[in-house]
Amino acid sequence: MDRTERFYKIDLLLSEQRIVPFAVLEERLGVSRATIKRDLEYMRNRLHAPIVWDRERRGYRFEQVQRGSAQYELPGLWFSPAEIHALLTMQHLLTGIEGGGLLAPHVQPLQARLKSLLDTGAGELDEIQKRIRIIGMAGRAMALDHFAVIASALLRRKRLLIAYYVRARDETSEREISPQRLIHYRENWYLDAWCHLRNELRSFSVDAIRRAEVVGDAVRNIPERTLDAVLGAGYGIFSGRAKAWAKLKFSPQRARWVAMERWHPRQKGSFLSDGSYVLELPYSDSRELVMDVLRHGPEVEVIGPKELREGVRHQLESALQSYKKESVENTK
């Protein structure tokens, strides 16, 4: 507990109780007597806290503040980066559903509760919202018409009959699935499920589900450990049982950023003598990994495996051909 937290704890104790003995302060704050005395002295002298020692009742209390006296105000209490990110992300997600849906009547109370958590007084919430923003990137504009049916089947442990559109092949297939869990990843929703057509675990993009209806059969339940092993071991949303480890070498310039990034829970990284950075991570399906490699352009080289290296090379060559074709047409 840092000093600012102790100040708020002392303020809370004195506000809730008429008298706070020194022993209670020691027990609640978990610090030495000397530290508590320094805290009380600082609050009195620097923050103008009206704290007095009541000799008769053997404890500390707030003194009645006379009008016109120095104003007492605690310093702003700031959250950790993880806490403020979580709170603002929740607020960002709630804002997206204010317009309608089953949760719409409940959004305003939740928003109010988040506001009370973020607002520490003196207009700080307005300042937080103005100065700190959560911006979603690469999110598809999704009309999740069947989300309620999917979520209901998931929680009621019922099977779903779905029509699923496969973008890569421009095909729609009908299949029966046992939903296991919903995943929100990179601004999009995915459904992990047992596919009874393919007889294996699959991850379905919710916005690609064209039709969904609940069927009477009970789901096939898959242990969470198996879900994590099959769908959580590889790379990104195209994960599966890891078939290979990618080895990526980043330039010394790009290494300054990539070395701080978390691509996978099991990744390994090391710097070379020239300042370049080697990142190793497991993957099953290379599609998303290839996309992330390509965004670094010439600042990254795929060392291995050969299949991944060839996949990236093919994408780069295809892109180059498109630009060459455009150049030829422009010269005509």
Number of C-alpha atoms within 10 A of each C-alpha: 9 7 11 15 13 19 20 15 16 19 17 11 18 17 13 9 11 12 18 21 14 15 10 13 21 14 10 12 17 13 13 11 13 8 14 20 12 11 16 19 15 14 20 15 10 10 16 16 21 16 17 14 16 15 8 6 12 12 17 21 21 18 12 9 12 7 7 6 8 12 11 14 12 15 13 13 15 14 12 9 8 8 12 16 15 13 15 19 16 15 18 16 12 18 14 9 13 15 11 10 9 9 12 13 12 11 18 14 10 14 17 12 12 15 16 12 13 21 18 15 14 11 9 15 16 14 11 14 12 9 8 12 12 14 8 10 8 8 11 11 9 11 10 14 14 16 15 13 14 25 15 12 22 21 11 12 18 21 25 26 15 20 17 20 20 14 9 6 7 7 9 15 12 15 15 20 26 24 29 24 16 18 15 10 11 13 13 15 18 17 20 21 27 23 19 15 11 11 9 11 21 21 21 22 18 23 19 17 22 16 15 21 16 18 14 9 11 13 20 17 12 14 10 11 10 13 20 14 15 18 23 20 21 26 26 20 21 18 24 23 19 18 12 17 18 24 19 19 23 24 18 18 12 17 21 14 11 18 17 9 9 10 17 16 12 12 13 15 16 14 15 11 8 8 15 19 24 22 21 20 20 24 24 21 20 21 17 15 21 17 12 12 17 17 10 14 10 11 16 20 19 22 15 16 13 10 13 21 17 13 14 20 16 12 14 13 11 12 11 12 12 10 12 12 10 11 11 9 9 8 6 5
